[in-house]
Amino acid sequence: MIAVARHSTCIGLGLSFFFLSTIPVLFIPFVSTRYTTVPLVGFVIVMTGVTREAVAAARRKRLAAIVAGACVAAYFSLGVRVLGGDIKDMDRTGFQYGVLLAEAETFADQIPIDRPIVWVRLERRNPLFHLRAQGSFGVPKIYFQRDLTPYGLADWAPLFSFVRFSKRGVILTDLAPRSDLAGRPYAVVAHTAGRFLRLDPRASAPVEEADIWRRQGHPAGIIGLWHAHGESTDAPTN
């Protein structure tokens, strides 16, 4: 293909977009280059150039053009079908996140902001497992399951930060393990199927409370307001 690119400006330009744009992200493990736009544009340009060169080099140019057009149309139709399936998969996944977000928004005003929060997951629903078992309508997918979080979908700290402080820039973060939590008042928030709820504390410190729940087989942890550089700041008001 490189040899052909020497004789085709279109293919050369496409290869440039396709390869050169990936160089800045080669060493970033969490970036999937197949989701970047420029390489895909380059790929389309390359395939356009290859098709043109193949048709031009064929002895029966009209027949070659018809065959190439039919292949492009078939590939485009397949792409549209796969894209439609991906959108359907996205809608199914988005619905599950929407259910969790609605539950969190209903509970938002009860999220304490003046003390650490011991969170407890009491339900065992894993909707992503069910989606995976049902199969994909688009390309095959593997869903990222968060075992400690409500429905296995979203971490506690960012979820509560979003519904409680989305317009104020306040962030909740994981606090455990931290020795300075001993003796401080704390709250307990649990998630069961269908809702979040407050529970009465049962220990003298949040770390002990979380340990009690873990010994009972329930995922538990501690979150609280994030303070820059470890400095203590006043909790925001409602």
PyMOL commands that set and color helices and strands:
alter all, ss='L'
color gray80, all
select helices_A, chain A and resi 2-5+9-20+23-25+33-35+37-57+61-110+127-134+150-152+156-165+179-181+206-215+228-230
alter helices_A, ss='H'
color red, helices_A
select strands_A, chain A and resi 117-121+172-174+187-192+195-199+220-225
alter strands_A, ss='S'
color yellow, strands_A
deselect
rebuild
show_as cartoon
